[in-house]
Amino acid sequence: MSQQKILHNNDHGVANATVTFKTEVMEFDHVVLVGDRECSLATLGSRPLGIATRVPDTFPGSGSVQTEFPNYVYVKCGETIAAGDPVKLGTTDPTTKEQKYIKFNPATDNGIYELGVCFVGGDVDEYGEFYVR
C-alpha cells in the first residue's frame, strides 16, 4: 500500500514553510535550506527555498518562508537525498508501485525535469518531504 501523500496543497501557487533560521535573516530575505527544515541567508549561486516572511527575534529561531512551490509532499527516495537538493522523478518501486524522487543535477539534466526541492531528506527507500510544482 502506498504511503505517498500530499501534506499540503495551495491553490494560489505558493506554500509557506515553517523552518528554523540558523543564522540571522531579515524579513523578505531570500533563504536557502541548510538542513532538514533549517534555513540560512541565501548567497550568490545558491538555490533559494523562498523568501523569509516571519522571522524570530533571536537566532536560531522558528519562522516562516514563502516558497515558489504549491505542493508539500511525502515521497519515497530513490537515492540518498539531503535537504536542499533539487529533485526529479526517478523509477517506480516495483512492489508498491510508488514513484520515487532522485536528485536533479543542473549541470547535466534538462531544467524541464526539475520538480522541486527536498525539505527533509532520506536514504534509499525512505520517505522524504519535498516542495514541488
Buried (B, 14 or more C-beta within 10 A) or exposed (E): EEEBEEEEEEEEEEBBBEBBBBEBBEEEBBBBBBBBBBBBBBEEEBBBBBBBEBBEEEBBBEBBBBBBBBBBBBBBBBBBBBBBBBBBBBEEBEEBEBBBBBBBEEEEBEEEEBBBBBBBBBEEBEBBBBBBE
